[in-house]
């Protein structure tokens, strides 16, 4: 073999070695770049907090809210229950009154209505009514044998932030009636569902 052939062979080997080295460097770095990219893409996923479920929103007293209206002086009426009696002769509405204002509320007497024949009517829910608009019928709070209303009585002034549970009992509309308007003086009408007897 001549010197020229030896040099030519050595040059080819050197070029091949450089090409292989270059390919090897590219091959090892490419997966590293891909892994780094994947790491940046998938890393935030565990940190994402789950989407909150707003399908069940309890009210301030931990029960359900059937209707909520605001009356005079920032008093909020929240209706939390409507139940027919087992014989189906009466309906009891449960609710809360909350003072969301900044001053004490002394206007409880307005909730008693204008029927002075009801015993203790001034500080009660005696003025509440249920209205069946479909049949044009209005139902008033039931009375006991002493002439008092079957409703919350002896209500006091509400300080700012105070919440008080209240109730009122009415004659039951026909079983075919599925919703009624609850009305309390100084508040807007509140439409509430009326289910079957329990």
MOFENRA-V732805 format. One record per run of one state. SS is the DSSP state (a for helix, b for strand, c for the rest). FROM is the first residue (numbers start at 1). LEN is the number of residues. Records with the same first field share a line. If there is no record, write none. Layout:
SS = FROM-LEN + FROM-LEN
This chain:
c = 1-2 + 48-19 + 71-1 + 85-5 + 100-5 + 106-1 + 113-6 + 120-1 + 124-5 + 133-4 + 142-1 + 144-4 + 150-1 + 152-6 + 159-4 + 172-7 + 184-6 + 194-5
a = 3-45 + 72-3 + 107-6 + 121-3
b = 67-4 + 75-10 + 90-10 + 105-1 + 119-1 + 129-4 + 137-5 + 143-1 + 148-2 + 151-1 + 158-1 + 163-9 + 179-5 + 190-4
